[in-house]
Amino acid sequence: MRRTIVALLVPPLLVLFAGTALASSVHLKGGPRAEPAFTDNGLTLSASSALSGLGNGDVDITLDATADTTSTCTNPAGATQPPGQNPAPTDVTGGSSFPATEIKNGTLPFQVDTNAPVTPIPGAPDCPNSRWSEDITDLAFTSATITVEQPPGTVVLTVECTFSEPTSDGAVPSGDVSCTSS
């Protein structure tokens, strides 16, 4: 009788632990040199790819990006001046959550977008004085980091990418993207 109970309990436990082990080898689908595709949408950045090696649980994916800012200054009378001089780089972030039901055989295709930066910029730091308004008109992205959590709160993959040239609106050429995963 004991052998029967043990024989019935062992297979479900193996399946449970196997699902956990799979989540520890999360990677971008396509092999060790796989890189996500990026699109510069003007004020936001999109990243798309597919993940492999996922277990059975919900997934959160976050995209953090750094960009050179193009902005314009407008005086209190409404006159627009040339773009701000040497505006500071801007960081933007965004994320998406995926339920476990979207994972098929350990694989999950995804697209994640950053949010747009706050504009006008409070205090108009790149304009003649704080009574002016400074509006961000474009972002040229220089780097991006994708963070994958499964379950949410447990980081299972980080993909750090740099762009050889700051991006311009549209698809980022794959030859301009260099990524490392950890």
N, C-alpha and C positions, 0 to 999 in steps of 0.2 A: 504494500500500500504506500509506504514511504517513497519507494522508487518511482511509483506512478506520479505522485505529487511533485517530486523534484523534476521528473521528466517533463511535466506539464508547465512548470514555472520557469525553467531555464530558457527555452526559446524566446518567450516574450521579453525576458530581461536582456538577452543578447541583442534583440532588435532595439530596445530602448538605449542601450549603451552604444550601439553602432551608429544610431542617429546623432548622438552627442559627438562621437569621434569624427564623423563627416564634417561637422561644423568647424572643426579646428583646421581644416585644409581649404578654406575659402580662398578663391582666386578668380581673376578675370578669365572668362572663357576664351580659349584661343592659345593657351600656353603661357610660358613664363615671359614672353616678350609682348604679350597682348597689351594694348593701350585703349583707353576709352576714346570715343569721338567727341569733340567739343564744337560748340557753335556759339559765336559771339552775337548776342541779340541786341547790341547797343548798350543797354544799361543792365543786362543780366547775362549770365553764362549758363549754357546747358551742357550736360555730360550724359552720354549714353553708352551702354555696353551690356554685357551679360555676366552674371556671377555663376560660378560652378562650385561644387563642394559644400553646398548649404545643407544644414540639417532641417528638421521639421519644426520650425518656429517662425514667428513674425520677424521681419527685417526692417531696420531703419537705415536709410542712406542719407548722409549729409554731404553737401558740396560747399566748401569754403574757397573763396577766390580773392586774389589781390590784383588790383588794376591801377594803371595810371589814369588820372581823372582829367577830363576836358570840361571846363565850366565857363560860364559867362557871368559877368557882373552887370547888374542893372541899378542905376542910381534912383533915388526916391522920386524923381520926375518921370521915370520910365525909359530913360535912354540906356541902350545897351552898349557896353564897352567891349573891346576885344576879350577873348578868353583870358581867365586868370593866369597869372604868372606862377609857374612851378607849383601847381596845386599838389597837396600831399596825396600819396597813394591811398586808395580806399579799399577796405575789406568788405565783401558781401558774402552772405551765407544763405543757404536754403536747404530743404530736405524733403524727403518723401518716406512714407511708411508703407510697407507691403505686408499683407496678411500671409500666413503660412500657406493658405490655399492657392496662392499664385506661384508657388515653387513647384516645378515639375521635374522629377528625377534629380533633385539637387541643384537645378538651374533656374535662374531668375533674370530675364531681360529687364533693364531699367532705363529710365531717363529721369534725371533730377536737375532742377533749375535753382539758381540763386534768386534771392529777392532783389529788387532794385534798391539802390542806396536812397537814403533820406535826402530829398531835395525840395526846397532850397536848403542849403547848408546853414544851420543856425550860426549867427554871428558873422557870416560872410568873411571868413579868415583870409581869403585871397583877394579881397576887394579893397578899395581905398579906405573904407571905414565900415563899421557895423550897421550903419543905416542903409547901406546898399543890400541887395539880395544877390546871393551866389547860387546859380542853378547848374547842376551837373547835366551836361548834354550828351556825354559819351564816356564809356569806359574802355580802355585798351588793356586786356588782361595779360598778366605776366606769369601767374602761377595759379594752381588749383590743387586742392586736396579733397579726395573722396574718402569718407569714413563709413565703414559698414559695421553695423551692430546686429548680432543675433545671439540671444534674444536682445531686444532693446536694452541698452545699458552695458552690454558686453561687446567690446570692440574685437572683431574677428579679422578685419582687413583694413589697412590704410594704404591708399595709392596717392603718392605725391608726384605732381606733374609740373614741369616748367615749360614755358613757350620760348623758343629761341628768339622770336621777335614779339613785341606786344601785338595782340590780336587786333584785327579790324573787323567790322561787321561782316557776319557770314560764317561759313564753315571754316574751322581752323585746319590748315593743311596738316596731315598726319606727320609729314617730315619735320614740322616745327614743334612737335610734341615729344617730350622725353619724360618717362615716368619710372618710378621705383615703387615696389610694393613691399609691405611688411605686415 
